[in-house]
Amino acid sequence: YELLAELERRARTVTASAESRVAAGREWVGVALRMAGELYLVAREEAREVLGVPSTLARVPGAKNWVLGLANVRGQLLPIIDLRLFLDAGTTPTTRNTRVIVANHRDIPAGLLVEEVLGFRRFPEQEFTADVPPTIVRCGKYLAGCFRRPGEQWPVLSLRTLLEDPLFLGAAA
């Protein structure tokens, strides 16, 4: 009986703290990534999944140099794009931490090669600012704002804006 009473007490404590967080304000969740040594966020709903770097890529003749090739991901062809190279920030080095973020876009399939994916990050919505911070990678037109904390800034990279840009859509030109 004492064990059940202790479990109930703990459950009530967890429920109360979760309810107080919801009452305090809404939370934004994003996928944190590293590109050119800088930290960025991508909205959770804009990223379908994170993959390791495919071992085999089929070359795409006539494509821009930032289109690394096509990967077969569970029977579907997925173009793999070097995000840094697309943004004119050099080639993404391939290490054991290098990952591919698969964009969640209905019409434009794309896997974006990044240096590292750091997992989910949660921010209270009041930490968001629409001001776009200066970054080493010139990606300002693809940034949707920034989350700021003391000593930290997390620019939000809009995959939707990036994928729908005519420059990106002209990959075969």
Secondary structure, DSSP 8 states (H G I E B T S, - for coil): -HHHHHHHHHHHHHHHHHHHHHHH--EEEEEEEEETTEEEEEEGGGEEEEEE--S--B--TT--TTEEEEEEETTEEEEEEEHHHHTTS------TT-EEEEE--SS---EEEESEEEEEEEEEGGGEES-----SS--GGGEEEEEEETTEEEEEE-HHHHHTSHHHHTTT-
